[in-house]
Amino acid sequence: MSTRDDEPTTPVETAADCLDRRAEAVSTAQVERALTRLGGELTDEQRAAVEQLGARIAAGVLAAPRARLGESADRATARTVLELFD
């Protein structure tokens, strides 16, 4: 998305990065919570499945907002996303 490593270059990219960071943080926290509640008896394969589920849920929830953000490409929408998710 960005032209340089991890630095966003437009307000829309900044907002999209914000969405991604927030989704990752929530997904990680909820996956860890679920894994704790499930106990330590999970296989590596089961743990990976729970982690993948968390990532897929976060991606699914953010698919529409990210698409709308990409379609709009305006500062007002980007600002709103930043206000809501940062």
C-alpha positions in Angstrom: 0.0 0.0 0.0 2.7 2.5 1.0 5.6 3.4 -1.2 8.1 3.2 1.6 8.5 0.3 4.0 5.9 0.7 6.7 5.2 4.4 6.4 1.8 5.4 5.1 1.9 8.2 2.5 -1.7 9.4 2.3 -4.4 10.0 4.9 -6.3 7.0 3.5 -3.2 4.8 4.0 -2.8 6.1 7.5 -6.4 5.3 8.3 -6.1 1.8 6.7 -3.0 1.1 8.8 -4.9 2.3 11.9 -7.7 -0.2 11.1 -5.2 -3.0 10.6 -3.4 -2.2 13.9 -6.6 -2.1 15.8 -7.9 -5.3 14.3 -4.6 -7.1 15.1 -4.7 -5.9 18.7 -8.3 -7.0 19.3 -7.8 -10.3 17.5 -4.6 -11.1 19.5 -6.3 -10.2 22.8 -9.4 -12.3 22.1 -7.4 -15.2 20.8 -5.2 -15.2 23.9 -8.4 -15.0 26.1 -9.9 -17.9 24.2 -6.8 -20.0 24.4 -6.6 -19.4 28.2 -10.2 -20.4 28.7 -9.6 -23.6 26.6 -6.7 -24.6 28.8 -3.3 -25.9 28.0 -4.4 -29.1 26.4 -4.5 -27.8 22.8 -2.3 -29.3 20.1 -0.2 -26.9 18.0 -2.7 -27.6 15.2 -5.7 -26.6 17.4 -3.9 -23.5 18.6 -3.1 -22.5 15.0 -6.8 -23.0 14.1 -7.9 -20.7 16.9 -5.4 -18.1 15.9 -6.5 -18.3 12.2 -10.1 -18.0 13.3 -9.3 -14.8 15.2 -7.5 -13.3 12.2 -10.3 -14.3 9.8 -13.0 -12.8 12.0 -11.1 -9.5 12.3 -10.5 -9.4 8.5 -14.2 -10.1 7.8 -15.4 -7.4 10.2 -13.0 -4.9 8.6 -13.6 -5.8 5.0 -16.4 -3.4 4.4 -14.9 -0.4 6.2 -11.6 -1.0 4.4 -13.3 -1.2 1.0 -15.3 2.0 1.7 -12.1 3.7 2.8 -10.3 2.6 -0.4 -13.2 3.7 -2.6 -13.6 7.1 -1.0 -9.9 8.2 -0.9 -10.9 11.4 0.8 -9.5 13.0 3.9 -12.9 13.3 5.7 -13.5 9.6 5.6 -9.9 8.9 6.7 -10.2 11.4 9.5 -13.5 9.7 10.7 -11.8 6.3 10.6 -8.9 7.6 12.7 -11.3 9.2 15.2 -13.2 5.9 15.6 -10.3 3.4 15.7 -7.2 5.2 16.9 
